[in-house]
Amino acid sequence: MSDESDDDFFNRKFGVTRIEKTDPPEGMQKGDWYLYVIGKGSSEIQGKRPGTLESVTEYAKDYASNLNERAALGYSAYAVAKRTKSDNK
C-alpha cells in the first residue's frame, strides 16, 4: 500500500526531472545535444534536442507546461488528438 492517495497521484504535474549532455542521434549533425527527461510519478518522457543547456531547459519546461495544460483541460497526455466534424470533410 502506498502512502500517497489517488488524488495526490493525479494532482501531480509533469516537470523536468533531468537534463544532461549526450551524443547526437545517429545521422544528425554534430554539436551540443542534450537529453531531457520530463516525468510525473512513474511516467517518463525522454527526448534529445540540440542547443545550449539554457535553450533545451526552456524547451523542456515549456513541453511539461503544455502537458499540464492539456491534463487540466481533461485531455490525456498519451491520447491521439480527437477528430472534429471539420476534420472529416
N, C-alpha and C positions, 0 to 999 in steps of 0.2 A: 504494500500500500504506500502511496506517495504522500508526502507532507503537503503538497500543493493541491488546491481544489481545482475542479474543471474550469471554474470561472477564471482562476489565475492563469491557467494554460491558454485559454482563448483570449485573454486580455493582454497577454504579452505581445510585444511588437517586434517586427523584424528589425535587426540592427546589424551594423558592420561588426563582425567578430574578429576578422583578421585581414591584413593586407601585407603581402611580402613580395620581394623581388623574385622574379622567376625567369626562366628561359622563354624565348618566343615560341609560339606553337610552330610545328613543322611547316615549312613552306612560307612562313611570314617573314617580313623584314626584320633585320636585327635592330636592336636598340633597347631602350629601357622598357621592360614589361613587368607587370605586377599581377599577382594572383589575388583576387579579392574574394572574401567569403562573407555571405550575408546569412544570418541564422535567426531562428525562432524556435525555442525548445529543441526538439531533435531534428527539425527540418533545417536543411542547409542548401544554399545555392552558391556555386563556385563559378568564377569566370576569370578570364585573363584579358588584360587591356594594356595597350601601350601608353606611355606618357610619363609624367612626373608623379612622384608619390602623392603630391597635393591634388593633381588633377584626377587621379584614379580614386583617391579617397573621396573627393567631392562627387564623382560619378556614382560610387558605391552607396554613399549616403542618400543621394537622390533616388537611386534604384530602390533602396529599402523604404524610403518615404513613399514612393509610388505604390509599393506593395501594401503598405499600411493604409494608404488612402483607399485602395481597391477593397481591402478587407473591411474597412469602415462602411463602405457602401454595400457590403454584402456579397461582393464578388470573391471567388476563390482565387488565390494566387496561382493555383495549379490548373484551373479550368481553361478550356479553349474559349475564345471570345464567342458570345452569343450572336446569332444572326438576327437581323431585324427584317421587317417586311420589305424595306427598300433594298436589302441585300439580295432578295430573291428575284428581282426584276431582270 
